[in-house]
Amino acid sequence: MFSFDIIAVFLVVLFLLISLYSEFVRPGTSFFIAIVILNLLGILTPSEVLHGFGNEQLAVIIFLIILGKIFQKRPLIDAFFSKSLEGIKTRTGLMIRMLPFVAVCSAFLNNTPLVAMLMPYLHSWGKRNDVAPSKLLIPLSYAAILGGCATLIGTSTNLIINSLVVEEAGAYDLQPLSIFDFSLVGVPMIVIGLLYILLADKLLPSRRDVLKDFEEKPREYIVETLIAKDSQLIGKTVEDAHLRHLKGLYLTEILREGQIIAPVSPERDLHEGDVLIFAGETETIADLVKPLSGLTLPDVVEEYRQKKIEIMEVVIAYNSSMIGKKIRYSDFRGKYDAAILAVHRNGERLSGKIGELVLKAGDVMLIVSGGDFGKGEVEEHDFYFISKIREIPKYNVKKSSLLIGGTILAILLAIFNVASLFQTLLVLLSVLLLFKVTTLADIKASIDYDLIIIIALGLAMGAAMIKTGAADLIATSFVYVFEPLGVIGLMFGIFLISNLLSAFMFNAAAAVIIFPISLSIAVTMNLNPMPFILLVAYGVGTSFMTPIGYQTNLMVYGPGGYTFKDFFRIGFPLTLIYMVVCVLILGYVYDLF
């Protein structure tokens, strides 16, 4: 019963679960290690390992991510949303106007860039109307999740499930999912879910803004020192004065005779009267400003500093190159022309030396930056911007019309089976390139390589579970436990396990692990596999209870000052509602009870 291959697959799956939960390596690295082990053990052949990279649905996911980034760079959604916020003074009025808009857009666009676009607007609106970000950002994320689950193209997890269906179509006589197969449950749940969000206002916390904390207590983040008249530092370079690599402090700028010098190079000479601005663990400034040090605290440079330095709030993106690195080794100042004032995680400011902190996805950083920060491709890939609304580029009617019209046409052609979604999106992107709506550089910057590895190697992982019989063994055990509760018990069990897995790991990873098990359960019970496949899609795609199961939850986690408890308090009832509605609709439509 327990062959060597099955035991090996179980151990590899266990390794995946532990590594994905603990995040000691990136998700793509975890899958890479797992598949290498299965290949070395002879469980997967090289062709089976590489087969997923040629999957059509993987290409569709990449195309849709690129398309979402193109929309993010164009002023369409920005302009519409900015206009729609005019005149709204109450949170309820904002929610009524915003939530349906976000849900509908998310049904047809990748929701990660959508949420990234709208966060600064909500932050700005909340500041103007004295509404805490914590009252606005979870609703934004949940609306995007609800909308994404309503169509095949609304979220990458639905497309991953479809790619798994296509892979197993021959063996189990399955048909690929169409764009609106997910609308059966998704559309009713948009209505029910948005009503719940509106009525659940009291479950949302009201917490202070990170940036407001800086505005009220700036001396905890930035401090100025003055080079005194008789200082021994006069004439020395920054490097020679040992001001370059201070523990917990960064020399961000020098104010000299009305001019600002930034960034500060190690070779910069120090002059009498220079004001040196340090950022970071400012309580350690006492160690720097000692008798005979040549540095003193100036009386007033506050007004000048506020005019010259730009303070920004950013979130570490889920696929940022900064993840897992100590700040001191990340070359943050050189790479971004910015310095970190503070890092917030789980709603609290992290203590200790900033340079020693290891960054995680979802961390909120308060940074002091030059005027060009945020305009480059590197910054757009590594961070989501909260406190700064981007400059909306000049509106080009022809290019914008081509983008909107082309996207609608591509979707309609796929809906009516005139051409596949792969073909229509490939043609659309080619046309957008031809008419310079986007560039090859933008397309390259849009690609999420970690996600590609997870999906492609995840397909191989699923194949290994089916090939060795591991999926059948788990399915048999699952049926044994839940069969006394009937088919409805099986359905609740599949949704629950799918949702719990995605609550604590990357949802794409949860999808490829649960899919073969759910498929085997349906086959074992001699039932129609399709409702069980859709259960997995809805289960992994509706991760409301934790901030780490879905990218948009992670994006709003830090900026809203939320804790795990906040997500559970408002997300648990919504998850129960979604599970009950999902099981009842699928059970009725597919005549399962």
C-alpha positions as CSV (number, residue, x, y, z in Angstrom):
1,M,0.0,0.0,0.0
2,F,2.8,2.4,1.0
3,S,5.3,2.0,-1.8
4,F,8.6,3.9,-1.8
5,D,7.3,6.3,-4.4
6,I,4.2,7.2,-2.4
7,I,6.3,7.7,0.8
8,A,8.7,9.9,-1.1
9,V,5.9,12.0,-2.5
10,F,4.3,12.4,0.9
11,L,7.6,13.5,2.4
12,V,8.1,16.0,-0.5
13,V,4.6,17.4,0.0
14,L,5.3,17.7,3.7
15,F,8.5,19.6,2.9
16,L,6.5,21.9,0.7
17,L,3.9,22.6,3.3
18,I,6.5,23.4,6.0
19,S,8.7,25.5,3.7
20,L,5.7,27.4,2.2
21,Y,4.3,28.1,5.7
22,S,7.6,29.0,7.3
23,E,8.8,31.1,4.3
24,F,12.5,30.2,4.9
25,V,12.9,30.2,1.2
26,R,10.8,31.8,-1.6
27,P,7.8,29.7,-2.9
28,G,9.4,29.1,-6.3
29,T,12.6,27.8,-4.6
30,S,10.5,25.4,-2.5
31,F,8.9,23.9,-5.6
32,F,12.2,23.8,-7.5
33,I,13.8,21.8,-4.6
34,A,10.8,19.5,-4.4
35,I,10.7,18.7,-8.1
36,V,14.5,18.2,-8.3
37,I,14.2,15.5,-5.5
38,L,11.3,13.8,-7.3
39,N,13.4,13.8,-10.5
40,L,16.5,12.4,-8.8
41,L,14.4,9.6,-7.3
42,G,13.1,8.7,-10.7
43,I,9.5,9.5,-9.9
44,L,9.3,12.2,-12.5
45,T,11.1,12.1,-15.9
46,P,12.8,15.2,-17.3
47,S,9.9,15.6,-19.8
48,E,7.3,15.4,-17.0
49,V,9.3,18.1,-15.1
50,L,9.5,20.4,-18.0
51,H,6.0,19.7,-19.4
52,G,4.3,22.5,-17.4
53,F,6.4,25.2,-19.0
54,G,4.7,24.5,-22.3
55,N,1.2,24.7,-20.8
56,E,-1.1,27.1,-22.7
57,Q,-2.8,28.3,-19.5
58,L,0.5,29.3,-18.1
59,A,1.0,31.6,-21.1
60,V,-2.6,33.0,-20.6
61,I,-1.7,33.8,-17.0
62,I,1.4,35.6,-18.1
63,F,-0.5,37.5,-20.8
64,L,-3.2,38.7,-18.3
65,I,-0.6,39.8,-15.8
66,I,1.1,41.9,-18.5
67,L,-2.2,43.3,-19.6
68,G,-3.0,44.3,-16.0
69,K,0.4,46.1,-15.8
70,I,-0.4,47.9,-19.1
71,F,-3.7,49.1,-17.6
72,Q,-1.8,50.2,-14.5
73,K,0.5,52.4,-16.5
74,R,-2.3,54.0,-18.5
75,P,-4.4,56.7,-16.8
76,L,-7.8,55.0,-17.5
77,I,-8.6,53.5,-14.1
78,D,-6.8,56.2,-12.2
79,A,-8.8,59.0,-13.9
80,F,-12.2,57.2,-13.5
81,F,-11.6,56.4,-9.9
82,S,-10.3,59.8,-9.0
83,K,-13.3,61.4,-10.7
84,S,-15.7,59.0,-8.9
85,L,-14.4,60.0,-5.5
86,E,-15.2,63.7,-6.0
87,G,-17.8,65.0,-3.5
88,I,-17.9,61.9,-1.4
89,K,-17.5,62.7,2.3
90,T,-18.7,59.6,4.2
91,R,-17.2,56.1,4.4
92,T,-20.5,54.5,3.5
93,G,-20.8,56.6,0.4
94,L,-17.3,55.7,-0.6
95,M,-17.9,52.0,-0.1
96,I,-21.2,52.0,-2.1
97,R,-19.4,53.6,-5.0
98,M,-16.0,51.9,-4.8
99,L,-16.8,48.2,-4.0
100,P,-18.9,47.4,-7.1
101,F,-16.4,49.2,-9.3
102,V,-13.5,47.2,-7.8
103,A,-15.3,43.9,-8.1
104,V,-16.3,44.3,-11.7
105,C,-12.8,45.5,-12.7
106,S,-11.2,42.6,-10.8
107,A,-13.4,40.1,-12.7
108,F,-11.6,40.9,-15.9
109,L,-8.2,42.3,-14.8
110,N,-5.4,41.0,-12.6
111,N,-6.4,42.3,-9.1
112,T,-2.9,42.9,-7.8
113,P,-2.1,45.9,-10.0
114,L,-5.7,47.1,-9.5
115,V,-5.3,47.2,-5.7
116,A,-1.9,48.8,-6.1
117,M,-3.4,51.5,-8.2
118,L,-6.3,52.3,-5.8
119,M,-4.5,52.2,-2.4
120,P,-3.0,55.7,-2.7
121,Y,-6.4,57.2,-3.6
122,L,-8.0,55.6,-0.6
123,H,-5.1,56.7,1.6
124,S,-5.5,60.3,0.4
125,W,-9.3,60.3,0.7
126,G,-9.1,58.9,4.3
127,K,-6.6,61.6,5.2
128,R,-8.8,64.4,3.8
129,N,-11.9,63.0,5.5
130,D,-10.4,61.8,8.8
131,V,-11.1,58.1,8.1
132,A,-8.4,55.6,9.2
133,P,-6.9,53.4,6.4
134,S,-7.9,50.4,8.4
135,K,-11.5,51.2,7.7
136,L,-10.9,51.2,3.9
137,L,-8.2,48.7,2.9
138,I,-9.6,45.3,3.9
139,P,-12.9,46.2,2.0
140,L,-10.7,47.0,-1.1
141,S,-8.9,43.7,-0.9
142,Y,-12.0,41.7,-0.3
143,A,-13.9,43.3,-3.2
144,A,-11.0,42.4,-5.5
145,I,-11.0,38.8,-4.3
146,L,-14.8,38.5,-4.7
147,G,-14.7,39.9,-8.2
148,G,-11.7,37.8,-9.2
149,C,-13.5,34.6,-8.3
150,A,-16.4,35.4,-10.7
151,T,-14.6,34.6,-13.9
152,L,-11.9,32.3,-15.3
153,I,-9.6,35.3,-16.0
154,G,-10.3,37.2,-12.8
155,T,-7.6,35.5,-10.8
156,S,-4.5,33.4,-11.5
157,T,-5.7,30.5,-9.3
158,N,-8.8,30.0,-11.5
159,L,-6.4,29.8,-14.5
160,I,-4.1,27.4,-12.7
161,I,-7.1,25.1,-11.9
162,N,-8.1,25.2,-15.6
163,S,-4.5,24.3,-16.6
164,L,-4.7,21.3,-14.3
165,V,-8.1,20.4,-15.8
166,V,-6.5,20.5,-19.3
167,E,-3.6,18.3,-18.2
168,E,-6.0,15.6,-16.9
169,A,-8.7,16.1,-19.6
170,G,-7.8,12.9,-21.5
171,A,-7.6,10.6,-18.4
172,Y,-10.8,11.8,-16.8
173,D,-12.9,13.0,-19.8
174,L,-12.9,16.6,-18.6
175,Q,-13.7,19.7,-20.6
176,P,-11.7,22.9,-20.2
177,L,-13.5,25.6,-18.1
178,S,-15.0,28.6,-19.9
179,I,-14.7,32.2,-18.8
180,F,-18.1,32.3,-17.0
181,D,-18.2,28.8,-15.5
182,F,-17.1,30.5,-12.3
183,S,-19.9,33.0,-12.4
184,L,-22.4,30.4,-11.1
185,V,-21.2,31.0,-7.6
186,G,-19.0,34.1,-8.1
187,V,-21.7,36.6,-9.2
188,P,-24.2,35.8,-6.4
189,M,-21.3,36.0,-3.9
190,I,-20.2,39.4,-5.2
191,V,-23.6,40.7,-4.2
192,I,-23.7,38.8,-0.9
193,G,-20.1,39.6,-0.1
194,L,-20.3,43.3,-0.7
195,L,-23.5,43.6,1.4
196,Y,-21.6,41.8,4.2
197,I,-18.6,44.2,3.9
198,L,-21.0,47.2,4.1
199,L,-22.8,45.8,7.2
200,A,-19.6,44.6,8.9
201,D,-18.1,48.1,9.4
202,K,-17.9,47.6,13.2
203,L,-15.7,44.6,12.8
204,L,-13.0,46.8,11.1
205,P,-10.5,48.4,13.5
206,S,-9.7,52.1,13.5
207,R,-6.0,52.5,13.7
208,R,-3.7,55.4,13.2
209,D,-1.8,55.9,10.0
210,V,2.0,55.2,10.0
211,L,2.7,58.5,8.3
212,K,0.6,60.4,10.9
213,D,2.8,58.9,13.6
214,F,5.8,60.4,11.8
215,E,4.1,63.8,11.4
216,E,3.3,63.9,15.2
217,K,6.7,62.5,16.4
218,P,9.2,63.3,13.7
219,R,12.1,63.3,16.2
220,E,11.7,59.5,16.6
221,Y,12.5,59.1,12.9
222,I,14.8,61.9,11.8
223,V,17.4,64.0,13.7
224,E,19.7,66.8,12.5
225,T,23.2,67.5,13.7
226,L,25.4,70.5,13.2
227,I,29.1,70.6,12.5
228,A,30.3,73.1,15.1
229,K,32.8,75.9,14.4
230,D,35.8,74.2,15.9
231,S,34.8,70.6,14.9
232,Q,37.6,68.2,14.0
233,L,35.4,66.9,11.3
234,I,35.8,70.0,9.1
235,G,37.7,69.1,6.0
236,K,37.3,65.3,6.4
237,T,35.3,63.2,4.0
238,V,32.1,61.4,5.2
239,E,34.1,58.1,5.1
240,D,37.1,59.4,7.0
241,A,34.7,60.9,9.7
242,H,33.2,57.4,10.1
243,L,29.7,58.7,9.4
244,R,29.0,56.3,6.5
245,H,28.3,53.0,8.4
246,L,26.8,54.0,11.7
247,K,24.9,51.4,13.7
248,G,21.2,52.0,13.1
249,L,21.6,55.4,11.5
250,Y,21.8,56.6,7.9
251,L,23.3,59.9,6.8
252,T,20.6,60.8,4.3
253,E,21.4,64.5,3.4
254,I,23.6,67.5,4.1
255,L,22.2,71.0,4.2
256,R,24.8,73.5,3.2
257,E,24.2,77.3,2.7
258,G,20.6,76.8,1.6
259,Q,21.4,73.9,-0.7
260,I,20.6,70.2,-0.2
261,I,23.1,67.5,-0.9
262,A,21.7,64.1,-1.5
263,P,22.6,61.3,-1.8
264,V,25.7,61.7,0.3
265,S,28.7,60.1,-1.2
266,P,31.5,58.7,1.0
267,E,34.0,61.1,-0.6
268,R,31.9,64.2,0.3
269,D,33.9,66.8,2.3
270,L,32.4,68.2,5.5
271,H,32.3,72.0,6.1
272,E,31.7,74.2,9.1
273,G,28.0,74.8,9.5
274,D,26.9,71.8,7.6
275,V,23.6,70.3,8.9
276,L,23.8,66.5,8.7
277,I,20.4,64.8,8.6
278,F,20.3,61.2,10.0
279,A,17.4,58.8,9.7
280,G,16.7,55.6,11.5
281,E,17.2,54.6,15.2
282,T,17.4,58.2,16.4
283,E,17.6,57.2,20.0
284,T,21.2,56.2,19.3
285,I,22.1,59.8,18.3
286,A,23.4,60.3,21.9
287,D,26.3,58.0,21.1
288,L,27.1,60.2,18.1
289,V,26.7,63.6,19.7
290,K,29.3,63.4,22.4
291,P,31.6,66.0,23.9
292,L,34.6,66.6,21.6
293,S,32.8,64.8,18.7
294,G,32.4,68.0,16.7
295,L,28.7,67.4,16.3
296,T,25.9,69.3,18.1
297,L,22.1,69.4,17.8
298,P,21.0,72.6,15.9
299,D,18.2,74.8,17.2
300,V,15.8,75.0,14.3
301,V,16.0,73.4,10.9
302,E,12.6,71.7,11.1
303,E,10.8,74.1,8.8
304,Y,13.5,73.9,6.1
305,R,13.6,70.1,6.4
306,Q,9.9,69.7,6.0
307,K,10.0,71.7,2.8
308,K,12.9,69.8,1.3
309,I,12.6,66.1,2.3
310,E,9.9,63.9,0.9
311,I,8.6,61.2,3.3
312,M,6.9,58.2,1.7
313,E,5.1,55.1,2.9
314,V,5.7,51.9,0.8
315,V,4.9,48.2,1.1
316,I,7.3,45.4,0.2
317,A,5.7,43.7,-2.8
318,Y,5.1,39.9,-2.6
319,N,7.7,39.3,-5.4
320,S,10.1,42.0,-4.3
321,S,13.9,41.5,-4.7
322,M,14.2,42.9,-1.2
323,I,12.5,39.9,0.5
324,G,14.8,37.9,2.8
325,K,17.6,40.4,2.8
326,K,19.1,42.3,5.6
327,I,18.7,46.0,5.0
328,R,22.4,46.7,5.5
329,Y,23.2,44.3,2.6
330,S,20.5,45.5,0.2
331,D,22.3,48.6,-1.0
332,F,19.0,50.4,-0.4
333,R,20.5,53.9,-0.6
334,G,22.5,53.3,-3.7
335,K,19.8,51.3,-5.5
336,Y,16.8,53.6,-4.8
337,D,18.3,56.9,-3.7
338,A,16.3,56.7,-0.5
339,A,16.8,55.8,3.2
340,I,14.6,53.9,5.6
341,L,13.3,55.7,8.6
342,A,11.3,52.8,10.1
343,V,9.8,49.4,9.3
344,H,6.4,48.4,10.5
345,R,5.1,44.8,10.6
346,N,1.9,43.3,12.1
347,G,0.8,46.8,12.9
348,E,3.8,47.7,15.0
349,R,7.1,49.5,14.5
350,L,10.0,47.1,14.6
351,S,12.6,47.8,17.1
352,G,16.3,47.2,16.9
353,K,18.9,48.3,14.4
354,I,17.3,49.0,11.0
355,G,20.3,47.6,9.1
356,E,19.9,44.2,10.8
357,L,16.2,43.8,9.9
358,V,15.3,41.1,7.4
359,L,12.5,42.3,5.2
360,K,9.3,40.3,4.5
361,A,6.5,40.7,2.0
362,G,3.9,43.1,3.4
363,D,6.3,45.1,5.5
364,V,5.6,48.8,5.5
365,M,8.6,51.1,5.3
366,L,8.7,54.8,6.0
367,I,11.4,56.2,3.8
368,V,13.0,59.5,3.0
369,S,13.6,59.8,-0.7
370,G,14.7,61.9,-3.6
371,G,12.2,63.4,-6.0
372,D,12.7,60.6,-8.6
373,F,11.9,57.7,-6.2
374,G,9.0,55.6,-7.6
375,K,9.4,56.5,-11.2
376,G,11.7,53.6,-12.2
377,E,10.8,50.0,-13.1
378,V,12.8,48.7,-10.1
379,E,10.7,50.6,-7.6
380,E,7.4,49.6,-9.3
381,H,8.4,45.9,-9.1
382,D,9.7,46.0,-5.5
383,F,7.2,48.3,-3.8
384,Y,3.5,49.3,-3.6
385,F,3.1,53.0,-2.9
386,I,0.6,54.1,-0.3
387,S,1.0,57.7,0.6
388,K,1.9,59.1,-2.8
389,I,-0.6,59.3,-5.7
390,R,1.4,58.8,-8.8
391,E,1.4,61.5,-11.5
392,I,-1.2,60.5,-14.0
393,P,0.4,60.5,-17.5
394,K,-1.1,62.5,-20.3
395,Y,-4.3,60.9,-21.6
396,N,-3.9,59.6,-25.1
397,V,-7.4,58.9,-26.5
398,K,-6.3,56.7,-29.4
399,K,-4.0,54.4,-27.3
400,S,-6.5,54.2,-24.5
401,S,-9.4,53.4,-26.8
402,L,-7.2,50.7,-28.5
403,L,-6.4,49.2,-25.1
404,I,-10.0,49.1,-23.9
405,G,-11.5,48.1,-27.2
406,G,-8.9,45.5,-27.8
407,T,-9.3,43.9,-24.4
408,I,-13.1,43.8,-24.7
409,L,-12.8,42.2,-28.2
410,A,-10.3,39.7,-27.0
411,I,-12.6,38.5,-24.2
412,L,-15.7,38.4,-26.4
413,L,-13.9,36.4,-29.1
414,A,-12.8,33.9,-26.4
415,I,-16.3,33.7,-24.9
416,F,-18.0,32.9,-28.2
417,N,-15.2,30.4,-29.1
418,V,-14.1,32.3,-32.2
419,A,-10.5,31.8,-30.9
420,S,-8.9,30.6,-27.7
421,L,-8.0,33.1,-25.0
422,F,-4.3,32.4,-25.7
423,Q,-4.7,33.4,-29.3
424,T,-6.8,36.6,-28.6
425,L,-4.5,37.8,-25.9
426,L,-1.4,37.1,-28.0
427,V,-2.8,39.1,-30.9
428,L,-3.9,41.9,-28.5
429,L,-0.4,42.2,-27.0
430,S,1.2,42.2,-30.4
431,V,-1.1,45.0,-31.5
432,L,-0.4,47.0,-28.3
433,L,3.3,46.7,-29.0
434,L,2.9,47.6,-32.7
435,F,1.0,50.8,-31.8
436,K,3.4,51.6,-28.9
437,V,0.8,51.4,-26.2
438,T,3.4,49.3,-24.3
439,T,7.1,48.4,-24.8
440,L,9.1,45.2,-24.6
441,A,10.9,46.7,-21.5
442,D,7.5,47.2,-19.8
443,I,6.5,43.6,-20.7
444,K,9.7,42.2,-19.4
445,A,9.3,44.1,-16.1
446,S,5.7,42.8,-15.7
447,I,6.6,39.1,-15.7
448,D,6.5,37.4,-12.3
449,Y,9.1,34.6,-12.7
450,D,8.4,33.2,-9.2
451,L,4.8,32.6,-10.2
452,I,5.8,30.9,-13.5
453,I,8.0,28.5,-11.6
454,I,5.3,27.7,-9.1
455,I,2.7,27.0,-11.7
456,A,4.9,25.0,-14.1
457,L,6.5,22.9,-11.4
458,G,3.3,22.7,-9.5
459,L,1.8,20.9,-12.6
460,A,4.6,18.4,-12.3
461,M,3.9,18.0,-8.5
462,G,0.3,17.2,-9.3
463,A,1.3,14.7,-11.9
464,A,3.6,13.0,-9.4
465,M,0.8,12.7,-6.8
466,I,-1.6,11.1,-9.4
467,K,1.1,9.0,-11.0
468,T,2.3,7.4,-7.8
469,G,-1.2,6.9,-6.3
470,A,-0.5,9.3,-3.5
471,A,-3.6,11.4,-4.4
472,D,-5.8,8.3,-4.5
473,L,-4.6,7.2,-1.1
474,I,-5.3,10.6,0.4
475,A,-8.7,10.7,-1.3
476,T,-9.6,7.3,0.0
477,S,-8.8,8.4,3.6
478,F,-10.7,11.6,3.1
479,V,-13.8,9.8,1.9
480,Y,-13.5,7.4,4.8
481,V,-13.7,10.3,7.3
482,F,-16.3,12.4,5.5
483,E,-18.5,9.8,3.9
484,P,-20.8,9.4,6.9
485,L,-21.8,13.0,6.4
486,G,-22.8,12.3,2.8
487,V,-21.8,14.2,-0.3
488,I,-22.5,17.6,1.3
489,G,-20.0,16.7,4.0
490,L,-17.4,15.8,1.4
491,M,-18.0,19.1,-0.3
492,F,-17.7,21.1,2.9
493,G,-14.5,19.2,3.7
494,I,-12.9,19.9,0.4
495,F,-13.7,23.6,0.5
496,L,-12.5,23.9,4.1
497,I,-9.2,22.1,3.5
498,S,-8.5,24.1,0.3
499,N,-9.3,27.4,2.2
500,L,-7.2,26.5,5.2
501,L,-4.2,25.6,3.1
502,S,-4.4,28.8,1.1
503,A,-4.8,30.8,4.3
504,F,-1.2,29.9,5.3
505,M,0.6,29.6,2.0
506,F,0.7,31.0,-1.5
507,N,-2.7,30.1,-3.0
508,A,-1.3,28.9,-6.3
509,A,0.7,26.3,-4.3
510,A,-2.4,25.3,-2.4
511,A,-4.3,24.8,-5.7
512,V,-1.8,22.4,-7.2
513,I,-1.6,20.3,-4.0
514,I,-5.3,20.0,-3.4
515,F,-6.5,19.6,-7.0
516,P,-5.4,16.0,-7.6
517,I,-6.8,14.9,-4.2
518,S,-10.2,16.5,-5.0
519,L,-10.3,14.9,-8.4
520,S,-9.5,11.5,-7.0
521,I,-12.3,11.9,-4.4
522,A,-14.8,12.5,-7.2
523,V,-13.6,9.5,-9.1
524,T,-13.6,7.3,-6.0
525,M,-17.2,8.3,-5.2
526,N,-18.2,7.9,-8.9
527,L,-19.4,11.6,-9.0
528,N,-19.2,14.4,-11.5
529,P,-15.6,15.8,-11.0
530,M,-16.5,19.4,-12.1
531,P,-18.2,20.6,-8.9
532,F,-15.3,19.2,-6.9
533,I,-12.8,21.0,-9.2
534,L,-14.7,24.3,-8.7
535,L,-14.8,23.8,-5.0
536,V,-11.0,23.8,-5.0
537,A,-10.9,26.9,-7.1
538,Y,-13.3,28.8,-4.8
539,G,-11.6,27.4,-1.7
540,V,-8.1,28.5,-2.5
541,G,-9.3,31.7,-4.2
542,T,-11.3,33.1,-1.3
543,S,-8.6,33.5,1.4
544,F,-10.2,36.1,3.6
545,M,-9.1,34.9,7.1
546,T,-5.3,35.7,7.0
547,P,-3.2,38.3,5.3
548,I,-0.7,35.9,3.8
549,G,-2.9,33.7,1.7
550,Y,-3.7,36.2,-1.0
551,Q,-1.5,38.9,-2.5
552,T,-4.1,41.7,-2.1
553,N,-4.5,40.9,1.6
554,L,-0.7,41.1,2.0
555,M,-0.7,44.4,0.2
556,V,-3.1,46.1,2.6
557,Y,-1.9,44.3,5.7
558,G,0.8,46.8,6.7
559,P,-0.7,50.0,5.4
560,G,-3.9,49.4,7.3
561,G,-2.0,48.6,10.5
562,Y,-3.9,45.3,10.7
563,T,-3.1,42.2,12.8
564,F,-3.9,38.6,12.1
565,K,-6.8,38.9,14.4
566,D,-8.4,41.6,12.3
567,F,-8.4,39.5,9.2
568,F,-9.8,36.5,11.1
569,R,-12.5,38.6,12.8
570,I,-13.9,40.0,9.6
571,G,-12.8,37.2,7.2
572,F,-14.1,34.2,9.1
573,P,-17.8,35.0,8.8
574,L,-17.4,35.8,5.1
575,T,-15.5,32.5,4.5
576,L,-18.4,30.6,6.2
577,I,-21.0,32.5,4.0
578,Y,-19.0,31.8,0.9
579,M,-18.6,28.1,1.8
580,V,-22.3,27.5,2.4
581,V,-23.4,29.4,-0.7
582,C,-20.8,27.6,-2.8
583,V,-21.7,24.1,-1.6
584,L,-25.5,24.7,-1.9
585,I,-25.3,26.2,-5.4
586,L,-22.9,23.5,-6.8
587,G,-24.8,20.7,-5.1
588,Y,-28.1,21.9,-6.6
589,V,-26.8,22.7,-10.1
590,Y,-24.9,19.4,-10.4
591,D,-27.7,17.4,-8.7
592,L,-25.5,16.0,-6.0
593,F,-28.2,16.0,-3.2
